[in-house]
Amino acid sequence: EMCIRDRYQRRVRGEVFPARKSEEDGGEGRTASEQAWYQLATLLVSLGIGIVGGLITGTILNLPLFKKPSQVFDDAEFWEVPKEGVPGESVSNGRDHEMKQI
């Protein structure tokens, strides 16, 4: 059993986390806790990049350059939408213009 565990630990150390290999085997010789800190730092950097990217995107989309909808969930403001009812009849959408039948 000790032999199997030893082989497994060497395999995990070498294949899954190559930096944990000993320096003689071409790795960096990191301990398990050092590897954990590297992974935590990588996770925090990734989250930081995602959050900053989202904030930049949100700021850009809030610029006056982009048209904001006057009524949320109303596709008629941006698209030609079919009316509900009998095909061929025109219908008013409550504004000063009629929707185009598709």
VENLIN-V464421 format. One record per residue. N is the residue number from 0. SS is DSSP state (2 for helix, 1 for strand, 0 for the rest). NEAR is the number of other ideal C-beta (glycine too) atoms within 12 Angstrom. Layout:
N/SS/NEAR  N/SS/NEAR
This chain:
0/0/7  1/2/8  2/2/9  3/2/10  4/2/11  5/2/12  6/2/14  7/2/15  8/2/18  9/2/19  10/2/16  11/2/17  12/2/25  13/2/21  14/2/16  15/2/17  16/0/23  17/2/19  18/2/25  19/2/28  20/0/22  21/0/16  22/2/12  23/2/9  24/2/15  25/0/13  26/0/21  27/0/19  28/0/19  29/0/20  30/0/16  31/2/17  32/2/11  33/2/17  34/2/23  35/2/16  36/2/15  37/2/19  38/2/19  39/2/14  40/2/14  41/2/15  42/2/14  43/2/14  44/2/14  45/2/14  46/2/14  47/2/14  48/2/14  49/2/14  50/2/14  51/2/14  52/2/14  53/2/14  54/2/14  55/2/14  56/2/14  57/2/13  58/2/13  59/2/13  60/2/14  61/0/13  62/0/12  63/0/8  64/0/9  65/0/13  66/0/11  67/0/13  68/0/13  69/0/11  70/0/13  71/0/9  72/0/10  73/0/15  74/2/15  75/2/23  76/2/19  77/0/15  78/0/13  79/0/15  80/0/18  81/0/19  82/0/19  83/0/11  84/0/12  85/0/10  86/0/11  87/0/10  88/0/13  89/0/15  90/0/20  91/1/13  92/0/21  93/0/12  94/0/13  95/0/7  96/0/13  97/1/16  98/0/24  99/0/14  100/0/16  101/0/12
